[in-house]
Amino acid sequence: MQLFENLKKAFTKEQYNAQQAQEMAHLYSWGPVIFQVCRLMIKYGILDLLHDHREGLSQAQIAEATGLSEYAVKCLLEASLTTHIVLIDPDTNQYRLAKTGWFLLRDAMIRADIDFNHDVNYEGWFLLDKALEEGRPAGLKHFGDWPTIYEGLSSLPEDVQKSWFSFDHYYSDHSFDEALEIISANKTQHLLDVGGNTGRFAMRCVEYNPVIEVTICDLPQQIGLMQKATAGKPGSDRIHGVGMNILDETNAFPTDKRYDVIWMSQFLDCFSEVQIVSILRRAAAILDKDSRIYIMETLWDRQDYVPAAMSLTMTSLYFTALANGNSKMYNTDDMVRLIKEAGLEVETIHDRIGNGGHSILVCKK
């Protein structure tokens, strides 16, 4: 397996002594409730209060400010103290924000992850074992009777949709400008955005390039969301939609024009290996010698930091339990193998796109 240097150091030898390893195991065993403590310390504004009062606050002051009972505040503070979210002055019994608490409060990625995991995943992960055993998203059933989350995305409760899209957009939006610089080297006039979702990348394309035409290929219900999201915005007349079930192997990609670029952003991780090969083969069928497929993915083995790799491997289990039961966040070896199986070759790989976690694999026939 290919691993970036920091990951190689972390994943090929022990990181903890016995005492540290035992502490980590204890944290894992209480992981679900620790997660809820973090979430509620944010929800009730306790971390905000401690951030704004660097000198510290007493339990009674926090209870008065939040409207919670002293019992509720004491439970949350003591749990936060033992998980290094807050600190206490033993002389005054006043609480202060610890560094971990600051990151829970201020790190935008962590906040997106918390909302996504609570609103979308938390209940569904209770059936992770069934999903792994049966190869289907068993945890999706508490939202609706759909084969995958994608058919039901437009019907999910509003707060769930908000957290799902915030998570998805956070991990993609920061990469768009750099991605467009890479794509522009191909003198792109016509771009096919496969799995274009609500059209955020398409809008950036038409803003960036005054002549580019973008066609989004996605499920019909997603095309409807895209049209609603882009309606009336400058350049939206150069964004077109083709509604189709991409998983249906009888559905060929559109050939109404020659596409310089076929773009797939955070898309192939939504599918199994067999499905990825099918999608790429149909994409390859409309390529010529000068056109390219650009695949942007957060490949977990190409991350610079262990927390990033961990977040991605955990996201794989969202796909298992709730999304479709058979996809994941892939590593480089697996993705390149599937690309070759589809009759394509990787021309180059661009790493550290956006916030640093994305890679773009440029593929040709």
N, C-alpha and C positions, 0 to 999 in steps of 0.2 A: 504493500500500500504506500502511495505517495503521501508524505506528511510534511507540512511546512516545519521549519526548524524548531519553533517553540513547542509545537505539538509533539514532535518527535521526542523532545526532552521530557515532556509531561506524560506521554503515553507508553513509554518503553521501560520505565523504571519506577519503583515506589516513590511516592511524593511525601509520605507521612511516616513519622515514627509510630510506634504502637499506640501511644496515648492519643496522638492526633487522629489516627485512623479510627480509634474507638469513638472519639468525639464526633467525627464525621458520620459514623454509622448511627449514633444516637440522633443526630440531626435528621438523617434520612428517615429514621423510623417514626419521627414526629413531623415529617415534612408537610402533610396536608394541613395540620392545624397551624404550623408556623406560617405557611402561606396565607392562611386566613387572618392571622394576627397582623401580618404585614399589610394586607389589604385594608383591614379595619382601622389600623393606625393612620392610614391615608384617608379613608372614607370619613372618619370622624374628625379629621383636622388636627389630630394630636401632633403629628410630625410637623405640620405647618406651625402650630403654636410654639413648639420647641425650637423650630428654625427662627422664628421671629423674636424669641426670648432667649438669647444666648446665655444670659446669666442663670437660667434654669427656672423651673416652675414646680410648685408642690403638687401633690396628688389632688388636693382640695381645689387649687386654682384651675387645674385642668378639668376637673369635674364641673366646676362652675362655668367655665368658658365653653365647654362642649354640650352641657345639658345632660350628660350621662351621670349615672349614679357613681358614688365613690367606689362601690364594689366593682362595677364594670371597668372603671378606669384603672383600679388596682390590678385586676386580672390582666388587662392588656399591657400595662406598664411592666409588671413583673415578668410576663412572658417575653416582652421586648428586651428587658434587661438581660435575661439569660440567653438571648440569641443575638446579643451585641448590636441591637438596633438603637438602644438608648443607654445612657450612663447615669449614675446616681452619685451625688455628693453625700457621703456617709454622715457628715456633720449636720447638714441642713435638710437632708432627705429631699432635695430638689433634683429634678430630672433634667438632663440635657440630651441633645441630639448627638448620637454617635455617627461616625463616618458612614457606616452601613445604612443608617436611617436617612442620611443626607442623599445617598444614591437612590434609595427607594423613592424619595420625594422628588428628586430633580432630574434623574436620568430618564430621558424620553423613551429610550428603548425598553427599559425596565417597566415603565408605566404601561406601555403598549402591551408588553408580555403579560403583566398582571391582569389587565382587563380581558385580554384574549383568553387567558387560562381560566379565569373565573366565569366569564359570561358564556364562552363557547365550549370549553373543554371539561370543566371540573366534574360535572355529573356524568358525562359520557365516559370518562376514564375509569369509572367504577366497573365498566364492562370491557376493559382493555384485554383481559384474559380471553373473553369470548371472541373478541375481534381477532386476536392473534391466532386462536385455535381454528376459527371458521373462515378467515380471510374476507371478512365483510365488516362494514362500520357499525358494529353492534351498539355502540354508544350513541348513535344518531337518533335512535327511536324516540327519545324524550322530546325531540324537536318535531319529528314528523316521519311519515312512512315513505321515504325516498330511498332509492338505491345508493345515491351519494349525496353529499351536502350541496353539490353544485346545482342539482335540479331544484333544491329547496332554498337556495340562497336568497332569492328575492322574496321568499315567504317567511323567513325567519323573523322572530320578534325584533322590533326596532333597535333595542339596546344590544342584542346579539349581533345584528348586522353592523351596527356602529363599531363594535369592538373587533369584529372580523375584518372589516375594511380598514380600520385604523392600523391593525397589525400588518395586513397585507401592504398597505400603502407606505407605512413607515419603512419597511424593508426594501421597497422599490424606488420610492420617490427620490431619495438622495443619490441614486445612481444614474438618473436619467440624463443629466447634462453631460457627464463623461461618456455615457453610452452613445449619445448623439454625436459627439466628436469622433468616436471610433467609426460609427456607421457612415458619417459624412465622407469619409475617405473613399467610400465606394460610389460617390457621385449619385446618390440615391434620388430617384424621381418617384418611384412607386414602391411602397413598402406594404407587405402583408403582415399584419400583427395577429399572430395565431394565439388565441386565448387572451384577447385584449381587454377583457373585463369591462370596467366602466369608462374606458377611453382616456385614462390619465396620460399614458405614454403617447397616445395618438395626438392629444392636445399639445403636448410638449413638442412633438414632431412638427406640427403645422406652425407653431410659434417660432421654432428654431429655423425652419426652412420654408421660405415663402412660396415654393413651387411644388413641394412634395405632396403626393396624394397617398393617403393611408386607407387601407381596407382592413377592417377588423373581422376576424373569423372566430365565432364563438357560438355558444348555445343561443337559441332564439330569445330566451328570457334575459340573457346577459346583453344581447344586442339592444333590447328594449331599455334596459338600465343605462346603457351607454348613450343611446340617442337622447334620453331624458337629461343625462348629466352634461352633454355637450351642446344641447340645443341653444342657439342664439349666440354662442361664443365665437369670437373672431377665428376664422379658419375652419370652423366646423363643417362648412360646405365642402371641404376637401377630405372629410372623414366619411367613409362608407362602411356599411355593415353587411355581412353575409352570415345569416343564421343557419347553423348546422350542428349536428352531433358529430364531433370530431372523432369520437370513439367508434363510430360506424365505419368499418373498413370499406364500405361501398361508396362512401362520400369522398370524392376527390377534392383537392384544393382548387380554388377558382383559377381559371385560365383566361379570364376576360381581358387581361393585359399581361405584359411581361413585368414581373416583379424583380427589381434589383436586389431587394433584401427581403428575406423571410425572417421575422423577428419573433422569438419565443422567450418571454421574460417570466421567470418564476412560474413556468408552465409545465415543463416536463416532469417536475417533481410531484405533480398531481396524478401521475399515472404509473402503472406497473411497467416492468421491463418489456413485456410483450407489447403492451400498448404504445410505449415510447418508440419501439422499432417500427411499428405500423405507421405512426404519425410521421416519423422521419422519412420513411420510404415514400410516402405520398408527397411530402414536401420536396424530396429529392427529384421526384418525377417532373416537377415544373421548373427545375433549375436548368440554366444553361451554363456555359463555361465561365461566364463573367459574373453570374449572380451568386449570392452567398446566403447561408443560413447563419444567423447570429443567435446563439443560445446563451442567455444570461441566467446563471444559477448561483446559489450560495452553496458551493460544494464544501462539505464540512471538513474535509482534510486539507483544504487550502486556506484555512483561517490562521491568523497570526496569534490569536489568543484562545486559551482553553475555554473561557466562558462562552465565546462565540461558537466554538465547535459543540459544546454541551447544549446550547440553546437549539442548534440545528438538529442534533440527534434526538432531542426531546420533541422537537416539532414533527419528526418522523412518526411519533406515536399519536399525534393529533390526526395525521393521515390514516393511521391504522384504526383508531377507535371511532373517529367521527367523519372523516372526509370520504374515504372510499374503501378502506380495508386492505389496500394492496400497493400503496405507493410510499415514498419516503424522500428524505433529503439524501441525495446520492453523493458518493465520493468520486474522485476523478477517474479512477480505474474503471469503475462501473459505467460511468457516462461515456467515456471514450470507447469502451467495448460496444456499447449499444449503438453509438454513432457509426462505427465501422460495420456492424451487423446490418445497418440500414443502407449500406453502399456509399457511405460518405467518409471523408477523412477530415481530421482537424488540422486546419491550416495554421492557426495560431491561437494562443490563449492569453487574454488580458486579465490580470489579477488586480485585486485591491481597488475595485470600482466603488464609487460612492463613499459610504462610511467605512469601506475597507473590506467588506465581506463578500462582495459579488465577484464572479469571474465571468467573462464572455468568451465562449468558444466559437471561433469563426470556422465554419465548415463549408467544404466544397465537394463537388462530385469527384 
